[in-house]
Amino acid sequence: MKAVIAAAMFMLAGCAVLESREAVVFCQAADTVTTLHALDLGAREGNPFVDRLLTNLGPGGFVAAKIAVTLAVLHYYPDLSSDFVVLINAATCAVAAHNAHVASQLERQPTE
């Protein structure tokens, strides 16, 4: 998992790529998958909004919310500044990379 995220981050290294629609989808999907994976391994959610969403609606509600956010960004994409899209994608992919790191640390912990 960590290698896949690292490879994907290198592929998304340029600003031109980070402002693409594909990057919107990739970064949102990566954040979703890595969040759920880390939580399954025992991590806790650090974002209070997402934590409340997960508590009230569960993983399915979280996935639905991430899909809704992705579709909203794609819908308004033509009206958004490229700098804003780059910022959002970079932040979201950074969170996904952090999630992958946390998951890899949890996977290395010995089980009792």
Contacts in CASP RR format, 6 or more apart in sequence:
PFRMAT RR
TARGET T0000
AUTHOR 0000-0000-0000
METHOD contacts of the structure
MODEL  1
MKAVIAAAMFMLAGCAVLESREAVVFCQAADTVTTLHALDLGAREGNPFV
DRLLTNLGPGGFVAAKIAVTLAVLHYYPDLSSDFVVLINAATCAVAAHNA
HVASQLERQPTE
1 34 0 8 1.000
1 37 0 8 1.000
1 100 0 8 1.000
1 103 0 8 1.000
1 104 0 8 1.000
2 100 0 8 1.000
2 101 0 8 1.000
2 103 0 8 1.000
2 104 0 8 1.000
5 30 0 8 1.000
5 34 0 8 1.000
5 96 0 8 1.000
5 97 0 8 1.000
5 100 0 8 1.000
6 97 0 8 1.000
6 100 0 8 1.000
8 26 0 8 1.000
8 30 0 8 1.000
8 93 0 8 1.000
9 93 0 8 1.000
9 97 0 8 1.000
11 17 0 8 1.000
12 18 0 8 1.000
12 23 0 8 1.000
12 26 0 8 1.000
12 27 0 8 1.000
12 89 0 8 1.000
12 93 0 8 1.000
15 82 0 8 1.000
15 86 0 8 1.000
17 23 0 8 1.000
18 85 0 8 1.000
18 86 0 8 1.000
18 89 0 8 1.000
18 90 0 8 1.000
18 93 0 8 1.000
19 82 0 8 1.000
19 85 0 8 1.000
19 86 0 8 1.000
19 89 0 8 1.000
21 74 0 8 1.000
21 77 0 8 1.000
23 85 0 8 1.000
23 89 0 8 1.000
23 93 0 8 1.000
24 70 0 8 1.000
24 73 0 8 1.000
24 74 0 8 1.000
24 77 0 8 1.000
24 85 0 8 1.000
24 88 0 8 1.000
24 89 0 8 1.000
25 70 0 8 1.000
25 74 0 8 1.000
26 93 0 8 1.000
27 88 0 8 1.000
27 89 0 8 1.000
27 92 0 8 1.000
27 93 0 8 1.000
27 96 0 8 1.000
28 66 0 8 1.000
28 69 0 8 1.000
28 70 0 8 1.000
28 73 0 8 1.000
28 92 0 8 1.000
29 66 0 8 1.000
29 70 0 8 1.000
30 92 0 8 1.000
30 93 0 8 1.000
30 96 0 8 1.000
31 66 0 8 1.000
31 92 0 8 1.000
31 93 0 8 1.000
31 95 0 8 1.000
31 96 0 8 1.000
31 99 0 8 1.000
32 62 0 8 1.000
32 63 0 8 1.000
32 66 0 8 1.000
33 96 0 8 1.000
34 96 0 8 1.000
34 97 0 8 1.000
34 99 0 8 1.000
34 100 0 8 1.000
34 103 0 8 1.000
35 45 0 8 1.000
35 50 0 8 1.000
35 62 0 8 1.000
35 95 0 8 1.000
35 96 0 8 1.000
35 99 0 8 1.000
36 59 0 8 1.000
36 62 0 8 1.000
36 63 0 8 1.000
37 99 0 8 1.000
37 100 0 8 1.000
37 103 0 8 1.000
38 99 0 8 1.000
38 100 0 8 1.000
38 102 0 8 1.000
38 103 0 8 1.000
38 106 0 8 1.000
39 45 0 8 1.000
39 54 0 8 1.000
39 59 0 8 1.000
41 103 0 8 1.000
41 106 0 8 1.000
41 107 0 8 1.000
42 106 0 8 1.000
43 99 0 8 1.000
43 102 0 8 1.000
43 103 0 8 1.000
43 106 0 8 1.000
44 51 0 8 1.000
45 51 0 8 1.000
45 54 0 8 1.000
50 62 0 8 1.000
53 61 0 8 1.000
53 62 0 8 1.000
53 65 0 8 1.000
54 61 0 8 1.000
54 62 0 8 1.000
57 64 0 8 1.000
57 65 0 8 1.000
73 80 0 8 1.000
73 85 0 8 1.000
73 88 0 8 1.000
77 85 0 8 1.000
END
